[in-house]
């Protein structure tokens, strides 16, 4: 897998997590622990994308 492929896969996962986060937050009583975990996962992915972009540049 090339770094471009990895970045694309990470961006897709990031978008999926964002959709899950929006769905969870739209519930009448969102699960705070689940919301926090989704945010942590998104941040880890964002950091990895950033590292790959800097390494690739």
C-alpha positions as CSV (number, residue, x, y, z in Angstrom):
1,X,0.0,0.0,0.0
2,X,1.4,3.3,-1.0
3,X,1.3,6.3,1.3
4,X,-1.3,7.9,-0.9
5,X,-3.5,4.8,-0.6
6,X,-2.9,4.8,3.2
7,X,-3.9,8.5,3.4
8,X,-7.0,7.9,1.3
9,X,-8.0,5.0,3.6
10,X,-7.4,7.1,6.7
11,X,-9.5,9.9,5.3
12,X,-12.3,7.5,4.5
13,X,-12.2,6.2,8.1
14,X,-12.1,9.7,9.4
15,X,-15.2,10.6,7.5
16,X,-16.9,7.4,8.8
17,X,-16.1,8.3,12.3
18,X,-17.4,11.9,11.8
19,X,-20.7,10.4,10.6
20,X,-20.9,8.1,13.6
21,X,-20.1,11.1,15.9
22,X,-22.9,13.1,14.3
23,X,-25.3,10.2,14.6
24,X,-24.5,9.7,18.3
25,X,-24.8,13.4,19.0
26,X,-28.2,13.6,17.3
27,X,-29.6,11.0,19.8
28,X,-31.7,12.4,22.7
29,X,-29.2,11.1,25.2
30,X,-25.8,10.6,23.5
31,X,-23.3,8.2,25.2
32,X,-20.6,10.6,26.4
33,X,-18.0,7.8,26.7
34,X,-18.7,6.7,23.1
35,X,-18.5,10.3,21.9
36,X,-15.2,10.7,23.6
37,X,-13.9,7.5,22.1
38,X,-15.0,8.5,18.6
39,X,-13.2,11.9,19.0
40,X,-10.0,10.2,20.2
41,X,-10.1,7.9,17.2
42,X,-10.6,10.8,14.8
43,X,-7.7,12.7,16.4
44,X,-5.4,9.7,16.1
45,X,-6.3,9.3,12.4
46,X,-5.9,13.1,11.8
47,X,-2.4,12.9,13.4
48,X,-1.4,9.9,11.3
49,X,-2.6,11.7,8.1
50,X,-0.6,14.7,9.1
51,X,2.5,12.6,9.7
52,X,2.1,10.8,6.4
53,X,1.6,14.1,4.5
54,X,4.8,15.6,6.1
55,X,6.8,12.5,5.3
56,X,5.5,12.4,1.7
57,X,6.2,16.1,1.0
